[in-house]
C-alpha cells in the first residue's frame, strides 16, 4: 500500500465526491422522512416473499445515523452502518478540505492487496446479508 499526501489544494476528486454524496445523504436522512412521504417506499421483495433484499434496512440506517442512533442503525444493517459512518467521515473531511485546503491522503493498493479486497468483499456482503436474514426472518435466534 502506498499513501501519498498531496500539497494543500481544493480540488474535487473521487473522495470529495463521496463526501458530498455522504453529506447530501445524511442531510436527507436527517430532515426528510423519505419512508413516510413516498407512499410506494419499501422493499418489494420483502413485501411479496417475506425475505429481505441485500439493501434492506438502508433507509433506516441513513435515518438513524443522521440522528446519531448508531446502535439502532447497526441493528437495521451492520454493513450499511459502517458505510454510512464512512460517508459521514468523508463528508467531514470534504468540508475541512474545502474550507482549509486540507489535503486528503491518496491511497494506492498493490495488486496483491486488491486481490484480498476482491476476496473479502463478497464474504463481508454474505455475512451481512446472513445477519439481515436472521434478524428479519428468525429474530428469536438472536435473543
KEKOLVO-320902 format. One record per atom (N, C-alpha, C): residue number from 1; residue in one letter; atom name; x, y, z. Coordinates in steps of 0.001 Angstrom, whole numbers, plus 524288, in hexadecimal, padded with zeros to 5 digits. Each point is the difference from the previous one (the first is absolute). Example, Ala and Ser with C-alpha at 12.3 -4.5 7.8 and 13.67 -1.06 7.14 Angstrom:
BEGIN
+------+------+------+-------+-------+-------+
: resi : resn : name :    xx :    yy :    zz :
+------+------+------+-------+-------+-------+
:    1 :    a :    N : 83386 : 7E9C6 : 81E78 :
:    1 :    a :   CA : 7FC86 : 804A6 : 80000 :
:    1 :    a :    C : 80384 : 804B0 : 80000 :
:    2 :    s :    N : 7FEA2 : 8041A : 7FD30 :
:    2 :    s :   CA : 80334 : 804A6 : 8003C :
:    2 :    s :    C : 7FCFE : 80442 : 802DA :
+------+------+------+-------+-------+-------+
% end
This chain:
BEGIN
+------+------+------+-------+-------+-------+
: resi : resn : name :    xx :    yy :    zz :
+------+------+------+-------+-------+-------+
:    1 :    x :    N : 80350 : 7FB79 : 80000 :
:    1 :    x :   CA : 7FCB0 : 80487 : 80000 :
:    1 :    x :    C : 80382 : 804CB : 80000 :
:    2 :    x :    N : 7FE82 : 803BD : 7FCCC :
:    2 :    x :   CA : 802FC : 804D3 : 7FFA0 :
:    2 :    x :    C : 7FC61 : 8048E : 80148 :
:    3 :    x :    N : 8017C : 80319 : 803EA :
:    3 :    x :   CA : 7FCEA : 80488 : 8019F :
:    3 :    x :    C : 8032B : 804E0 : 7FEC7 :
:    4 :    x :    N : 7FDA6 : 80388 : 7FD1F :
:    4 :    x :   CA : 80294 : 804F7 : 7FED3 :
:    4 :    x :    C : 7FC7F : 80470 : 801E0 :
:    5 :    x :    N : 80274 : 8040F : 801D0 :
:    5 :    x :   CA : 7FD19 : 804A4 : 801B5 :
:    5 :    x :    C : 80144 : 80462 : 7FC32 :
:    6 :    x :    N : 7FC20 : 801A4 : 7FCF3 :
:    6 :    x :   CA : 800F9 : 80425 : 7FC27 :
:    6 :    x :    C : 800A2 : 8054B : 802A7 :
:    7 :    x :    N : 801B0 : 803B8 : 7FCF8 :
:    7 :    x :   CA : 8006C : 80562 : 801ED :
:    7 :    x :    C : 7FA89 : 80206 : 80144 :
:    8 :    x :    N : 7FF95 : 803BE : 8039A :
:    8 :    x :   CA : 7FAD7 : 80239 : 80134 :
:    8 :    x :    C : 7FD4A : 801EA : 7FB02 :
:    9 :    x :    N : 7FB01 : 7FE99 : 7FF87 :
:    9 :    x :   CA : 7FD08 : 80162 : 7FB48 :
:    9 :    x :    C : 7FA36 : 7FFFC : 8014B :
:   10 :    x :    N : 7FCF0 : 80191 : 7FC36 :
:   10 :    x :   CA : 7FA4C : 7FFC4 : 80077 :
:   10 :    x :    C : 7FDB4 : 7FD32 : 7FB3F :
:   11 :    x :    N : 802F6 : 7FC53 : 7FDDF :
:   11 :    x :   CA : 7FE23 : 7FD07 : 7FB73 :
:   11 :    x :    C : 7FB83 : 7FC62 : 80180 :
:   12 :    x :    N : 7FCA6 : 7FF04 : 7FC37 :
:   12 :    x :   CA : 7FB8C : 7FC84 : 800C1 :
:   12 :    x :    C : 80154 : 7FAC6 : 7FD83 :
:   13 :    x :    N : 80140 : 7FC1C : 80347 :
:   13 :    x :   CA : 80155 : 7FACA : 7FE20 :
:   13 :    x :    C : 7FBE2 : 7FC12 : 801A5 :
:   14 :    x :    N : 8012D : 7FB0C : 7FF51 :
:   14 :    x :   CA : 7FC57 : 7FBC9 : 80147 :
:   14 :    x :    C : 7FE6C : 80027 : 805BB :
:   15 :    x :    N : 803CB : 8009F : 80379 :
:   15 :    x :   CA : 7FED4 : 8001C : 80598 :
:   15 :    x :    C : 7FC61 : 8048A : 8015D :
:   16 :    x :    N : 800FD : 8047E : 7FDA8 :
:   16 :    x :   CA : 7FCBE : 80490 : 80112 :
:   16 :    x :    C : 7FA69 : 7FF33 : 7FE03 :
:   17 :    x :    N : 7FF7C : 7FD68 : 7FB7F :
:   17 :    x :   CA : 7FAC3 : 7FEC3 : 7FE0D :
:   17 :    x :    C : 7FD2C : 7FC56 : 803BF :
:   18 :    x :    N : 802D6 : 7FC1A : 80208 :
:   18 :    x :   CA : 7FDA5 : 7FC7F : 803D8 :
:   18 :    x :    C : 7FE65 : 80306 : 804DE :
:   19 :    x :    N : 80335 : 803BA : 80190 :
:   19 :    x :   CA : 7FEAC : 8034D : 80478 :
:   19 :    x :    C : 7FB25 : 8033B : 7FF0C :
:   20 :    x :    N : 7FF7F : 80231 : 7FB55 :
:   20 :    x :   CA : 7FB55 : 8031B : 7FEBB :
:   20 :    x :    C : 7FB20 : 7FC93 : 7FFC4 :
:   21 :    x :    N : 8008C : 7FB53 : 7FDCF :
:   21 :    x :   CA : 7FB9C : 7FC52 : 7FFE7 :
:   21 :    x :    C : 7FE89 : 7FE79 : 80593 :
:   22 :    x :    N : 803EE : 7FF00 : 8033F :
:   22 :    x :   CA : 7FEFE : 7FEB2 : 80574 :
:   22 :    x :    C : 7FD4E : 8046A : 802DF :
:   23 :    x :    N : 801C1 : 804BE : 7FF1F :
:   23 :    x :   CA : 7FD9A : 8048E : 8027D :
:   23 :    x :    C : 7FA4F : 8008D : 7FE44 :
:   24 :    x :    N : 7FF0A : 7FF78 : 7FAF1 :
:   24 :    x :   CA : 7FAA3 : 80058 : 7FE06 :
:   24 :    x :    C : 7FC9E : 7FBA7 : 80251 :
:   25 :    x :    N : 80209 : 7FB42 : 80027 :
:   25 :    x :   CA : 7FD06 : 7FB9E : 80228 :
:   25 :    x :    C : 7FEBC : 800B8 : 805BB :
:   26 :    x :    N : 803DA : 801E1 : 802FE :
:   26 :    x :   CA : 7FF02 : 800DF : 80593 :
:   26 :    x :    C : 7FC26 : 80477 : 800E5 :
:   27 :    x :    N : 80042 : 8040A : 7FCCB :
:   27 :    x :   CA : 7FC37 : 80449 : 80082 :
:   27 :    x :    C : 7FA7D : 7FE2D : 7FE9D :
:   28 :    x :    N : 7FF89 : 7FCD4 : 7FBEA :
:   28 :    x :   CA : 7FAD9 : 7FDDD : 7FEA7 :
:   28 :    x :    C : 7FE23 : 7FC6B : 80460 :
:   29 :    x :    N : 8037A : 7FCA4 : 801EF :
:   29 :    x :   CA : 7FE8B : 7FC84 : 80442 :
:   29 :    x :    C : 7FE5F : 802F2 : 804E4 :
:   30 :    x :    N : 80253 : 8047F : 800D4 :
:   30 :    x :   CA : 7FEE2 : 8030B : 804BB :
:   30 :    x :    C : 7FAFE : 80323 : 7FF87 :
:   31 :    x :    N : 7FF07 : 8024B : 7FB6B :
:   31 :    x :   CA : 7FBB8 : 803C4 : 7FF91 :
:   31 :    x :    C : 7FB74 : 7FE5F : 7FC83 :
:   32 :    x :    N : 80078 : 7FBC7 : 7FD0C :
:   32 :    x :   CA : 7FBD0 : 7FE69 : 7FC73 :
:   32 :    x :    C : 7FE25 : 7FA88 : 8018E :
:   33 :    x :    N : 7FB31 : 7FF76 : 801D2 :
:   33 :    x :   CA : 7FE09 : 7FACC : 80177 :
:   33 :    x :    C : 7FE5B : 7FCE6 : 7FB22 :
:   34 :    x :    N : 803D7 : 7FE23 : 7FD1D :
:   34 :    x :   CA : 7FF1E : 7FD74 : 7FAF1 :
:   34 :    x :    C : 7FC0F : 7FB90 : 8006B :
:   35 :    x :    N : 800A5 : 7FCA0 : 803E2 :
:   35 :    x :   CA : 7FC93 : 7FB71 : 80075 :
:   35 :    x :    C : 7FA58 : 8017C : 8010B :
:   36 :    x :    N : 7FF15 : 804AF : 8021D :
:   36 :    x :   CA : 7FAA8 : 801A2 : 8012E :
:   36 :    x :    C : 7FD81 : 8033A : 7FBA8 :
:   37 :    x :    N : 80324 : 802CA : 7FCE5 :
:   37 :    x :   CA : 7FDA7 : 8037D : 7FC1E :
:   37 :    x :    C : 7FF79 : 7FD89 : 7FA9C :
:   38 :    x :    N : 802C9 : 7FBAF : 7FF0D :
:   38 :    x :   CA : 7FF85 : 7FD5C : 7FAF7 :
:   38 :    x :    C : 7FCC3 : 7FB10 : 800DF :
:   39 :    x :    N : 7FB38 : 7FFDF : 7FDE0 :
:   39 :    x :   CA : 7FC67 : 7FBBA : 8014B :
:   39 :    x :    C : 801D4 : 7FA98 : 7FE3A :
:   40 :    x :    N : 802FA : 7FFAC : 7FBD9 :
:   40 :    x :   CA : 801A5 : 7FAE0 : 7FE11 :
:   40 :    x :    C : 8054E : 7FE5A : 80223 :
:   41 :    x :    N : 80219 : 802E1 : 803DC :
:   41 :    x :   CA : 8052F : 7FECE : 8021E :
:   41 :    x :    C : 7FFD0 : 7FAE3 : 80301 :
:   42 :    x :    N : 803A4 : 7FCA6 : 7FEF7 :
:   42 :    x :   CA : 80054 : 7FB07 : 802C8 :
:   42 :    x :    C : 8029E : 7FBF3 : 7FC97 :
:   43 :    x :    N : 800E8 : 7FB95 : 80243 :
:   43 :    x :   CA : 802A2 : 7FBC2 : 7FD3A :
:   43 :    x :    C : 7FBEB : 7FC79 : 7FD79 :
:   44 :    x :    N : 7FFCC : 7FFFA : 7FAE4 :
:   44 :    x :   CA : 7FC32 : 7FCE0 : 7FD24 :
:   44 :    x :    C : 800E9 : 7FA31 : 80105 :
:   45 :    x :    N : 804E9 : 7FE60 : 80017 :
:   45 :    x :   CA : 8013B : 7FA83 : 800F7 :
:   45 :    x :    C : 7FE03 : 7FE55 : 80560 :
:   46 :    x :    N : 800FE : 8032C : 803E0 :
:   46 :    x :   CA : 7FE5D : 7FEAA : 80559 :
:   46 :    x :    C : 7FA0F : 80015 : 80089 :
:   47 :    x :    N : 7FD6E : 803AD : 7FD5A :
:   47 :    x :   CA : 7FA4E : 80044 : 8003A :
:   47 :    x :    C : 7FD70 : 7FB2F : 7FDA1 :
:   48 :    x :    N : 8025C : 7FDED : 7FBCE :
:   48 :    x :   CA : 7FD9A : 7FB97 : 7FD43 :
:   48 :    x :    C : 801C6 : 7FAA7 : 801FA :
:   49 :    x :    N : 804C6 : 7FFA9 : 801FB :
:   49 :    x :   CA : 8020B : 7FADF : 80193 :
:   49 :    x :    C : 8010E : 7FF92 : 805D9 :
:   50 :    x :    N : 80083 : 80469 : 8029A :
:   50 :    x :   CA : 80175 : 7FFE9 : 80580 :
:   50 :    x :    C : 805DF : 7FFCD : 800DB :
:   51 :    x :    N : 802E7 : 7FF59 : 7FBD0 :
:   51 :    x :   CA : 805BC : 7FFBF : 80053 :
:   51 :    x :    C : 80252 : 80554 : 7FEB0 :
:   52 :    x :    N : 803EF : 801B7 : 802E7 :
:   52 :    x :   CA : 8025C : 8051A : 7FEF2 :
:   52 :    x :    C : 80387 : 7FFD7 : 7FB2E :
:   53 :    x :    N : 800B2 : 80489 : 7FDA0 :
:   53 :    x :   CA : 803BF : 80078 : 7FBB6 :
:   53 :    x :    C : 8054A : 8019A : 80242 :
:   54 :    x :    N : 803F7 : 80064 : 7FCBF :
:   54 :    x :   CA : 80535 : 80184 : 801D7 :
:   54 :    x :    C : 8001A : 80578 : 80265 :
:   55 :    x :    N : 7FC84 : 8035D : 7FE3C :
:   55 :    x :   CA : 7FFFB : 80561 : 801E6 :
:   55 :    x :    C : 7FBF4 : 80116 : 80431 :
:   56 :    x :    N : 7FD75 : 7FBF8 : 801F3 :
:   56 :    x :   CA : 7FC02 : 800DD : 803FE :
:   56 :    x :    C : 80265 : 80298 : 804D0 :
:   57 :    x :    N : 7FD70 : 8040D : 801C1 :
:   57 :    x :   CA : 801B6 : 802C2 : 804A9 :
:   57 :    x :    C : 8032F : 804E0 : 7FEEB :
:   58 :    x :    N : 80175 : 800FA : 7FB17 :
:   58 :    x :   CA : 8036E : 8046C : 7FEE6 :
:   58 :    x :    C : 7FD5E : 8054C : 800D2 :
:   59 :    x :    N : 7FAE8 : 80064 : 7FF0D :
:   59 :    x :   CA : 7FD47 : 804E5 : 80117 :
:   59 :    x :    C : 7FFFC : 800FF : 805DE :
:   60 :    x :    N : 7FF00 : 7FBE2 : 80318 :
:   60 :    x :   CA : 8001D : 8008D : 805AE :
:   60 :    x :    C : 8057E : 8014D : 801DF :
:   61 :    x :    N : 803F5 : 7FDBF : 7FD78 :
:   61 :    x :   CA : 8056B : 80136 : 8016A :
:   61 :    x :    C : 80117 : 805CA : 7FF2F :
:   62 :    x :    N : 7FE9D : 8020F : 7FB6B :
:   62 :    x :   CA : 80102 : 8058D : 7FEE3 :
:   62 :    x :    C : 7FD2E : 80377 : 803F0 :
:   63 :    x :    N : 7FB20 : 7FEC1 : 8011D :
:   63 :    x :   CA : 7FD02 : 80318 : 803BC :
:   63 :    x :    C : 80269 : 7FFB1 : 80571 :
:   64 :    x :    N : 80168 : 7FB57 : 801B1 :
:   64 :    x :   CA : 80208 : 7FF58 : 80552 :
:   64 :    x :    C : 80583 : 8023E : 800A2 :
:   65 :    x :    N : 80354 : 7FF5C : 7FC1A :
:   65 :    x :   CA : 8053B : 80251 : 8005D :
:   65 :    x :    C : 7FF93 : 805F1 : 80009 :
:   66 :    x :    N : 7FC88 : 8021F : 7FCCB :
:   66 :    x :   CA : 7FF4E : 805B2 : 7FFE1 :
:   66 :    x :    C : 7FDE0 : 8021A : 8052C :
:   67 :    x :    N : 7FD68 : 7FCB0 : 802FD :
:   67 :    x :   CA : 7FDFB : 80182 : 80527 :
:   67 :    x :    C : 80381 : 7FDF0 : 80464 :
:   68 :    x :    N : 804B3 : 7FE45 : 7FEAE :
:   68 :    x :   CA : 803ED : 7FE19 : 803BE :
:   68 :    x :    C : 7FE36 : 7FB3D : 80319 :
:   69 :    x :    N : 7FC8E : 7FCDD : 7FDBA :
:   69 :    x :   CA : 7FE41 : 7FB1A : 8026E :
:   69 :    x :    C : 8030F : 7FB80 : 7FD7F :
:   70 :    x :    N : 804EF : 7FF96 : 80162 :
:   70 :    x :   CA : 80370 : 7FC1D : 7FD97 :
:   70 :    x :    C : 7FE5A : 7FA6F : 80164 :
:   71 :    x :    N : 7FE9E : 7FEC8 : 804EB :
:   71 :    x :   CA : 7FE4A : 7FAA1 : 80122 :
:   71 :    x :    C : 7FB1E : 7FE73 : 7FCE3 :
:   72 :    x :    N : 7FC59 : 8039C : 7FF62 :
:   72 :    x :   CA : 7FB57 : 7FEDE : 7FCE2 :
:   72 :    x :    C : 8014B : 7FF27 : 7FA47 :
:   73 :    x :    N : 803B4 : 8030B : 7FE01 :
:   73 :    x :   CA : 801AA : 7FF53 : 7FA93 :
:   73 :    x :    C : 802A7 : 7FAB8 : 7FF59 :
:   74 :    x :    N : 8034C : 7FE98 : 803C6 :
:   74 :    x :   CA : 802C2 : 7FAFA : 7FFBC :
:   74 :    x :    C : 7FC1E : 7FB77 : 7FFE8 :
:   75 :    x :    N : 7FBDD : 8007C : 80302 :
:   75 :    x :   CA : 7FC00 : 7FBE9 : 80028 :
:   75 :    x :    C : 7FD4F : 7FF6E : 7FAB5 :
:   76 :    x :    N : 7FF31 : 8045E : 7FD43 :
:   76 :    x :   CA : 7FD58 : 7FFDC : 7FAEE :
:   76 :    x :    C : 8036D : 7FD8D : 7FBC9 :
:   77 :    x :    N : 8050A : 80169 : 7FFDC :
:   77 :    x :   CA : 80384 : 7FDE5 : 7FC08 :
:   77 :    x :    C : 8059D : 8016B : 8017F :
:   78 :    x :    N : 80307 : 7FC56 : 8020B :
:   78 :    x :   CA : 80547 : 8013A : 801E3 :
:   78 :    x :    C : 8039F : 80247 : 7FBCF :
:   79 :    x :    N : 80028 : 7FD9F : 7FB74 :
:   79 :    x :   CA : 8037A : 801F4 : 7FBE9 :
:   79 :    x :    C : 7FE3A : 8055F : 7FE1B :
:   80 :    x :    N : 7FAE7 : 800C9 : 7FFB3 :
:   80 :    x :   CA : 7FDF7 : 80520 : 7FE96 :
:   80 :    x :    C : 8018F : 80428 : 803F3 :
:   81 :    x :    N : 8002F : 7FE7E : 804FA :
:   81 :    x :   CA : 8019F : 803A5 : 8041A :
:   81 :    x :    C : 805B2 : 80180 : 7FF59 :
:   82 :    x :    N : 80355 : 7FC21 : 7FEF6 :
:   82 :    x :   CA : 80593 : 8011B : 7FF25 :
:   82 :    x :    C : 8009D : 803A3 : 7FB51 :
:   83 :    x :    N : 7FD30 : 7FEE7 : 7FBCE :
:   83 :    x :   CA : 8005A : 80357 : 7FB55 :
:   83 :    x :    C : 7FDF7 : 80580 : 8011B :
:   84 :    x :    N : 7FBAA : 80069 : 802D9 :
:   84 :    x :   CA : 7FDE0 : 8052E : 80145 :
:   84 :    x :    C : 803D4 : 80319 : 8035B :
:   85 :    x :    N : 8028B : 7FD63 : 803B6 :
:   85 :    x :   CA : 803DA : 802B6 : 80342 :
:   85 :    x :    C : 804C2 : 8019E : 7FCCB :
:   86 :    x :    N : 80189 : 7FCC0 : 7FC37 :
:   86 :    x :   CA : 80456 : 8017C : 7FC8C :
:   86 :    x :    C : 7FE77 : 804A1 : 7FC89 :
:   87 :    x :    N : 7FB19 : 80012 : 7FE28 :
:   87 :    x :   CA : 7FE18 : 8047A : 7FD05 :
:   87 :    x :    C : 80000 : 804EC : 80365 :
:   88 :    x :    N : 7FE78 : 7FF78 : 804F7 :
:   88 :    x :   CA : 80008 : 8047C : 8038D :
:   88 :    x :    C : 80592 : 801F9 : 800CF :
:   89 :    x :    N : 803A8 : 7FC63 : 800AD :
:   89 :    x :   CA : 80581 : 80179 : 8008E :
:   89 :    x :    C : 801F0 : 802BC : 7FB0D :
:   90 :    x :    N : 7FE8C : 7FDEF : 7FB7B :
:   90 :    x :   CA : 80181 : 80279 : 7FB12 :
:   90 :    x :    C : 7FD8A : 80569 : 7FF7D :
:   91 :    x :    N : 7FB35 : 800A0 : 801EF :
:   91 :    x :   CA : 7FD6C : 8051A : 7FFC9 :
:   91 :    x :    C : 802F1 : 803F9 : 80358 :
:   92 :    x :    N : 80183 : 7FE76 : 804B7 :
:   92 :    x :   CA : 802F6 : 80385 : 80369 :
:   92 :    x :    C : 8053A : 8015B : 7FD86 :
:   93 :    x :    N : 802C0 : 7FC0F : 7FDF6 :
:   93 :    x :   CA : 80515 : 800F0 : 7FD86 :
:   93 :    x :    C : 7FF75 : 8038B : 7FB3D :
:   94 :    x :    N : 7FBC6 : 7FF59 : 7FD07 :
:   94 :    x :   CA : 7FF25 : 80345 : 7FB60 :
:   94 :    x :    C : 7FF02 : 805AB : 8018E :
:   95 :    x :    N : 7FCE7 : 800D4 : 8040B :
:   95 :    x :   CA : 7FF08 : 80556 : 801D2 :
:   95 :    x :    C : 8051B : 80287 : 801C0 :
:   96 :    x :    N : 80326 : 7FD1A : 8030B :
:   96 :    x :   CA : 80516 : 80211 : 801B1 :
:   96 :    x :    C : 80398 : 800F8 : 7FB54 :
:   97 :    x :    N : 7FFB5 : 7FC90 : 7FC2A :
:   97 :    x :   CA : 80327 : 8008A : 7FB3F :
:   97 :    x :    C : 7FEB8 : 8051B : 7FD2C :
:   98 :    x :    N : 7FAFA : 80119 : 7FF70 :
:   98 :    x :   CA : 7FE73 : 804B5 : 7FD32 :
:   98 :    x :    C : 800CF : 804F9 : 80337 :
:   99 :    x :    N : 7FF1E : 7FFBB : 80515 :
:   99 :    x :   CA : 8009F : 804A8 : 80344 :
:   99 :    x :    C : 805B6 : 8018A : 800CE :
:  100 :    x :    N : 80360 : 7FC18 : 800F7 :
:  100 :    x :   CA : 8055D : 8011F : 80182 :
:  100 :    x :    C : 80416 : 7FDEE : 7FC28 :
:  101 :    x :    N : 7FE55 : 7FE51 : 7FB6A :
:  101 :    x :   CA : 80385 : 7FDB9 : 7FC12 :
:  101 :    x :    C : 80316 : 7FB6D : 8024F :
:  102 :    x :    N : 7FD75 : 7FD36 : 80389 :
:  102 :    x :   CA : 80264 : 7FB7A : 80286 :
:  102 :    x :    C : 800CD : 7FBAC : 7FBF7 :
:  103 :    x :    N : 804C6 : 7FE1B : 7FF5C :
:  103 :    x :   CA : 800CE : 7FBDF : 7FC24 :
:  103 :    x :    C : 7FDCC : 7FACD : 801E8 :
:  104 :    x :    N : 7FD8E : 7FD24 : 7FC84 :
:  104 :    x :   CA : 7FDE6 : 7FAD6 : 8012F :
:  104 :    x :    C : 80414 : 7FBFE : 7FE41 :
:  105 :    x :    N : 801C8 : 7FC9B : 8038F :
:  105 :    x :   CA : 803DC : 7FC0F : 7FE6E :
:  105 :    x :    C : 7FDDA : 7FC7B : 7FBB0 :
:  106 :    x :    N : 80373 : 7FE98 : 7FC6A :
:  106 :    x :   CA : 7FE89 : 7FC88 : 7FBB7 :
:  106 :    x :    C : 8025D : 7FAAA : 8010E :
:  107 :    x :    N : 7FCB9 : 7FBF9 : 7FFCA :
:  107 :    x :   CA : 801AE : 7FAAD : 80125 :
:  107 :    x :    C : 7FFEE : 7FCD9 : 7FAF8 :
:  108 :    x :    N : 8043F : 7FD53 : 7FEFF :
:  108 :    x :   CA : 80065 : 7FCB0 : 7FB5B :
:  108 :    x :    C : 8015E : 7FA7B : 801C4 :
:  109 :    x :    N : 7FC8D : 7FC42 : 7FEB6 :
:  109 :    x :   CA : 800EC : 7FA91 : 80179 :
:  109 :    x :    C : 80309 : 7FD2D : 7FBBE :
:  110 :    x :    N : 80329 : 7FC4C : 801B1 :
:  110 :    x :   CA : 802D0 : 7FCB6 : 7FC49 :
:  110 :    x :    C : 7FC5A : 7FBAB : 7FE28 :
:  111 :    x :    N : 8019D : 7FD3C : 7FBE7 :
:  111 :    x :   CA : 7FCB4 : 7FBE6 : 7FDBC :
:  111 :    x :    C : 7FE9D : 7FBC9 : 80402 :
:  112 :    x :    N : 803BF : 7FE75 : 80329 :
:  112 :    x :   CA : 7FEFF : 7FBFE : 803FE :
:  112 :    x :    C : 7FBE5 : 801D9 : 803EA :
:  113 :    x :    N : 8003D : 804E9 : 80180 :
:  113 :    x :   CA : 7FC2D : 80224 : 803A6 :
:  113 :    x :    C : 7FA8A : 8005E : 7FD7F :
:  114 :    x :    N : 7FFD0 : 8016A : 7FAFB :
:  114 :    x :   CA : 7FAFF : 8001F : 7FD3B :
:  114 :    x :    C : 7FDAA : 7FA8B : 7FFB4 :
:  115 :    x :    N : 80348 : 7FC14 : 7FF60 :
:  115 :    x :   CA : 7FE21 : 7FA99 : 7FFD2 :
:  115 :    x :    C : 7FD48 : 7FE9F : 80526 :
:  116 :    x :    N : 80249 : 80185 : 8046D :
:  116 :    x :   CA : 7FD96 : 7FF02 : 80514 :
:  116 :    x :    C : 7FAE5 : 802FD : 80091 :
:  117 :    x :    N : 7FFCD : 804B0 : 7FDEF :
:  117 :    x :   CA : 7FB22 : 80304 : 80031 :
:  117 :    x :    C : 7FBC4 : 7FD32 : 7FCE3 :
:  118 :    x :    N : 8016E : 7FE09 : 7FB60 :
:  118 :    x :   CA : 7FC30 : 7FD3C : 7FCB7 :
:  118 :    x :    C : 7FE29 : 7FAEC : 80285 :
:  119 :    x :    N : 80323 : 7FDA4 : 80353 :
:  119 :    x :   CA : 7FE67 : 7FB48 : 802C8 :
:  119 :    x :    C : 7FCB5 : 8016C : 804C3 :
:  120 :    x :    N : 801BB : 803F7 : 802ED :
:  120 :    x :   CA : 7FD6D : 80161 : 804EB :
:  120 :    x :    C : 7FAAB : 80291 : 7FF28 :
:  121 :    x :    N : 7FF7D : 8032F : 7FC03 :
:  121 :    x :   CA : 7FB25 : 802EA : 7FF43 :
:  121 :    x :    C : 7FB38 : 7FC7A : 7FF6A :
:  122 :    x :    N : 80016 : 7FC0C : 7FC9B :
:  122 :    x :   CA : 7FB68 : 7FC91 : 7FFB9 :
:  122 :    x :    C : 7FEF1 : 7FD1B : 80520 :
:  123 :    x :    N : 80420 : 7FE97 : 802D7 :
:  123 :    x :   CA : 7FF3E : 7FD55 : 80501 :
:  123 :    x :    C : 7FD6C : 8039E : 80401 :
:  124 :    x :    N : 801A1 : 804EC : 80016 :
:  124 :    x :   CA : 7FDA0 : 803D1 : 80390 :
:  124 :    x :    C : 7FA50 : 800F2 : 7FE78 :
:  125 :    x :    N : 7FEF0 : 80083 : 7FAEC :
:  125 :    x :   CA : 7FA9A : 800B3 : 7FE34 :
:  125 :    x :    C : 7FC9B : 7FB56 : 8017E :
:  126 :    x :    N : 80215 : 7FB53 : 7FF68 :
:  126 :    x :   CA : 7FD1E : 7FB3D : 80159 :
:  126 :    x :    C : 7FEEC : 7FFBF : 805DC :
:  127 :    x :    N : 803E4 : 8013F : 80336 :
:  127 :    x :   CA : 7FF45 : 7FFF8 : 805B0 :
:  127 :    x :    C : 7FBEF : 8040F : 8019F :
:  128 :    x :    N : 80030 : 80499 : 7FDA8 :
:  128 :    x :   CA : 7FC2D : 80411 : 80138 :
:  128 :    x :    C : 7FA89 : 7FE40 : 7FE6E :
:  129 :    x :    N : 7FF81 : 7FDAF : 7FB60 :
:  129 :    x :   CA : 7FAD8 : 7FE3F : 7FE38 :
:  129 :    x :    C : 7FDF1 : 7FBAA : 8038A :
:  130 :    x :    N : 8037C : 7FC86 : 801B2 :
:  130 :    x :   CA : 7FE5D : 7FBE0 : 8039A :
:  130 :    x :    C : 7FDDE : 80263 : 8050B :
:  131 :    x :    N : 8029F : 80406 : 801FF :
:  131 :    x :   CA : 7FE1C : 802A2 : 804B3 :
:  131 :    x :    C : 7FA9E : 80265 : 7FF0B :
:  132 :    x :    N : 7FF57 : 802B1 : 7FBA2 :
:  132 :    x :   CA : 7FB01 : 80290 : 7FED7 :
:  132 :    x :    C : 7FBAE : 7FBEC : 7FF7A :
:  133 :    x :    N : 8011F : 7FBA0 : 7FD72 :
:  133 :    x :   CA : 7FC14 : 7FBDE : 7FF6A :
:  133 :    x :    C : 7FE86 : 7FDC5 : 80551 :
:  134 :    x :    N : 803E5 : 7FEB6 : 80328 :
:  134 :    x :   CA : 7FEDB : 7FDC9 : 80528 :
:  134 :    x :    C : 7FD06 : 803F7 : 8034D :
:  135 :    x :    N : 801AA : 804E7 : 7FFD1 :
:  135 :    x :   CA : 7FD6C : 80417 : 80310 :
:  135 :    x :    C : 7FA62 : 800D2 : 7FE42 :
:  136 :    x :    N : 7FEFE : 7FF7A : 7FAEA :
:  136 :    x :   CA : 7FAC6 : 800EA : 7FDE0 :
:  136 :    x :    C : 7FC79 : 7FB36 : 80078 :
:  137 :    x :    N : 80219 : 7FB8B : 7FE76 :
:  137 :    x :   CA : 7FCB9 : 7FB3C : 7FFC1 :
:  137 :    x :    C : 7FFFD : 7FCC9 : 804FC :
:  138 :    x :    N : 8045B : 80019 : 802E3 :
:  138 :    x :   CA : 80082 : 7FCAA : 80498 :
:  138 :    x :    C : 8020E : 80322 : 804AC :
:  139 :    x :    N : 7FD3A : 80410 : 801A8 :
:  139 :    x :   CA : 801F1 : 8035A : 80431 :
:  139 :    x :    C : 800B1 : 7FD20 : 8052D :
:  140 :    x :    N : 7FD32 : 7FBC7 : 800C6 :
:  140 :    x :   CA : 80083 : 7FD11 : 804DD :
:  140 :    x :    C : 8055F : 7FD77 : 8009C :
:  141 :    x :    N : 802DA : 7FF48 : 7FBAA :
:  141 :    x :   CA : 80544 : 7FDC1 : 80046 :
:  141 :    x :    C : 803FB : 803DA : 80236 :
:  142 :    x :    N : 7FED1 : 80514 : 7FFBB :
:  142 :    x :   CA : 803AA : 803F9 : 801DA :
:  142 :    x :    C : 7FF3E : 80167 : 805B8 :
:  143 :    x :    N : 7FBB4 : 7FE45 : 80257 :
:  143 :    x :   CA : 7FF33 : 80176 : 8057E :
:  143 :    x :    C : 801D0 : 7FBE8 : 803CB :
+------+------+------+-------+-------+-------+
% end
